[in-house]
């Protein structure tokens, strides 16, 4: 699964050890594409947002834990 903005083929051919989407991730993206009627990139974005929500991570990538402290 790939698009013009998400294509790992060059990385894999170049010896990158990352494998891309696993079988579960591919199934989630395909389900989202079908149920929401969206393309691959939008489905990937929605799946990541859903994972963030389940894990208590905000859309901006920061934890929603009220005890979280960040120094910058």
GIGI-V65863 format. One record per residue. N is the residue number from 0. SS is DSSP state (hx for helix, st for strand, lp for the rest). OMEGA is omega in degrees with one decimal (999 if undefined). D_LAST is the distance of its C-alpha to the last C-alpha in whole Angstrom. Layout:
# GIGI-V65863
n={N/N}
ss={SS/SS}
omega={OMEGA/OMEGA}
d_last={D_LAST/D_LAST}
This chain:
# GIGI-V65863
n={0/1/2/3/4/5/6/7/8/9/10/11/12/13/14/15/16/17/18/19/20/21/22/23/24/25/26/27/28/29/30/31/32/33/34/35/36/37/38/39/40/41/42/43/44/45/46/47/48/49/50/51/52/53/54/55/56/57/58/59/60/61/62/63/64/65/66/67/68/69/70/71}
ss={lp/lp/st/lp/lp/st/lp/lp/hx/hx/hx/hx/hx/lp/lp/lp/lp/lp/lp/lp/lp/lp/hx/hx/hx/hx/hx/hx/hx/hx/hx/hx/hx/hx/hx/hx/lp/lp/lp/hx/hx/hx/hx/hx/hx/hx/hx/hx/hx/hx/hx/hx/hx/hx/lp/lp/st/lp/lp/lp/lp/lp/st/lp/lp/lp/lp/lp/lp/lp/lp/lp}
omega={179.9/175.0/179.5/179.5/-179.4/-178.8/-177.4/-173.9/178.8/177.8/-177.8/178.2/179.8/176.9/177.5/-175.9/179.6/-173.5/-177.3/-178.1/173.7/-177.1/179.9/178.6/177.9/-179.9/178.7/-179.1/179.4/178.3/-179.3/179.0/-177.8/-174.3/-177.5/-179.2/-178.6/178.0/-176.1/-177.2/179.2/178.8/176.9/179.0/-179.8/178.8/179.0/177.9/178.8/177.5/176.9/-178.3/-179.7/-176.4/178.3/178.9/-179.8/179.7/179.0/177.7/179.8/177.8/178.2/179.8/-178.1/178.9/-177.9/177.2/179.7/177.2/177.1/999}
d_last={37/35/35/34/31/30/33/32/36/35/32/35/37/35/35/31/32/30/32/31/32/34/37/35/33/36/38/35/34/38/39/36/38/41/40/38/40/37/36/35/31/31/32/30/27/29/29/25/24/27/26/22/24/26/23/21/19/18/19/16/15/13/15/17/18/18/16/13/10/7/4/0}
